[in-house]
Amino acid sequence: MNTALTIIVVIQVVTALTIIGLVLMQHGKGADMGAAFGSGASGSLFGATGSSNFLSKMTGVAAAVFFGSTLALAYLGTGRTVSTGSVTDTMTTAPAAAIPGTPAAPVAPAPAPATPAGQSGQIPK
């Protein structure tokens, strides 16, 4: 399970970096203004019209892989069992070490004061 989780995380990071690169390579709506300063489409890698279609499709594929890996990580992340008890229920207790100057056993509470002879503690009528 740990290996599968690692592989999916690597896929997600690689697709995230791919999406960033593909988006940065695409021409925006203001590409005509950039063409006026020497970055025309005639010198592009994919030709005058091919870059937007190819890059758009590759961005869509990378986004689909990214979303798929995100869903897989969410599914694998929620597959763990959750204990219903308290944290203290699962703890094991060790015997307390004796500290010098402290009593070994807990001190019992003081008994209730005795009532004087002739009084039963009842309210007279």
C-alpha positions as CSV (number, residue, x, y, z in Angstrom):
1,M,0.0,0.0,0.0
2,N,2.8,2.4,0.8
3,T,4.5,1.7,-2.6
4,A,1.2,2.5,-4.4
5,L,0.8,5.7,-2.4
6,T,4.3,6.8,-3.3
7,I,3.8,6.1,-7.0
8,I,0.6,8.1,-7.1
9,V,2.2,11.0,-5.3
10,V,5.0,11.0,-7.9
11,I,2.5,10.9,-10.7
12,Q,0.6,13.8,-9.2
13,V,3.7,15.9,-8.8
14,V,4.9,15.2,-12.4
15,T,1.5,16.0,-13.9
16,A,1.3,19.2,-11.8
17,L,4.7,20.3,-13.2
18,T,3.5,19.3,-16.7
19,I,0.4,21.4,-16.4
20,I,2.4,24.4,-15.3
21,G,4.8,24.0,-18.2
22,L,2.0,23.5,-20.8
23,V,0.1,26.5,-19.5
24,L,3.2,28.7,-19.7
25,M,3.9,27.6,-23.3
26,Q,0.4,28.5,-24.5
27,H,-0.3,31.8,-26.1
28,G,-2.8,33.9,-24.2
29,K,-5.5,36.2,-25.5
30,G,-2.9,39.0,-25.7
31,A,-0.6,37.0,-28.0
32,D,-1.2,39.4,-30.9
33,M,0.5,42.2,-28.8
34,G,3.5,39.9,-28.2
35,A,3.7,39.2,-31.9
36,A,4.3,42.9,-32.5
37,F,7.6,42.7,-30.5
38,G,9.1,39.7,-32.4
39,S,7.5,36.6,-30.9
40,G,5.4,35.7,-33.9
41,A,3.7,32.4,-34.5
42,S,5.8,31.7,-37.6
43,G,8.8,30.7,-35.5
44,S,6.9,28.5,-33.1
45,L,7.7,24.8,-32.6
46,F,4.4,23.5,-33.7
47,G,3.7,25.8,-36.6
48,A,1.3,28.8,-37.0
49,T,-1.9,27.1,-36.0
50,G,-0.8,23.8,-34.5
51,S,0.5,25.0,-31.1
52,S,-2.8,26.0,-29.5
53,N,-4.7,22.8,-30.4
54,F,-1.8,20.5,-29.4
55,L,-1.0,22.3,-26.2
56,S,-4.7,22.6,-25.3
57,K,-5.3,18.9,-25.8
58,M,-2.2,17.9,-23.8
59,T,-3.2,20.3,-21.0
60,G,-6.6,18.5,-20.9
61,V,-5.0,15.1,-20.7
62,A,-2.6,16.2,-18.0
63,A,-5.5,17.7,-16.0
64,A,-7.4,14.5,-16.3
65,V,-4.4,12.5,-15.0
66,F,-4.0,15.0,-12.2
67,F,-7.6,14.7,-11.1
68,G,-7.5,11.0,-11.3
69,S,-4.4,10.8,-9.1
70,T,-6.0,13.3,-6.7
71,L,-9.1,11.0,-6.4
72,A,-6.9,8.0,-5.9
73,L,-5.0,9.7,-3.1
74,A,-8.2,10.7,-1.4
75,Y,-9.5,7.1,-1.6
76,L,-6.3,5.6,-0.2
77,G,-6.1,8.3,2.5
78,T,-9.6,7.5,3.9
79,G,-9.2,3.8,3.9
80,R,-7.7,3.7,7.4
81,T,-9.7,2.4,10.3
82,V,-10.6,4.9,13.0
83,S,-10.6,3.8,16.6
84,T,-13.8,4.6,18.4
85,G,-12.3,4.8,21.9
86,S,-10.3,7.4,23.7
87,V,-6.6,7.7,23.4
88,T,-6.3,6.8,27.1
89,D,-8.1,3.5,26.5
90,T,-5.4,2.3,24.2
91,M,-2.5,3.3,26.5
92,T,-0.8,0.8,28.7
93,T,0.0,1.9,32.2
94,A,3.2,1.1,33.9
95,P,3.5,1.0,37.7
96,A,4.5,4.3,39.1
97,A,8.0,4.6,40.3
98,A,8.5,5.3,44.0
99,I,9.6,8.9,44.6
100,P,11.6,9.4,47.9
101,G,9.5,11.2,50.5
102,T,6.1,10.2,49.1
103,P,3.7,7.6,50.5
104,A,3.7,4.3,48.7
105,A,-0.1,3.9,48.8
106,P,-2.7,6.6,48.4
107,V,-3.9,8.1,51.7
108,A,-7.5,7.3,52.6
109,P,-9.9,10.2,53.3
110,A,-10.5,11.1,56.9
111,P,-13.5,9.5,58.5
112,A,-16.6,11.6,59.2
113,P,-16.7,13.2,62.6
114,A,-18.5,11.2,65.2
115,T,-21.7,12.6,66.7
116,P,-21.7,13.3,70.5
117,A,-23.6,10.8,72.7
118,G,-27.3,11.3,72.7
119,Q,-27.5,12.9,69.3
120,S,-28.5,10.6,66.5
121,G,-28.2,13.2,63.8
122,Q,-31.9,13.4,63.3
123,I,-34.0,16.5,63.3
124,P,-36.2,16.7,66.4
125,K,-40.0,16.9,65.9
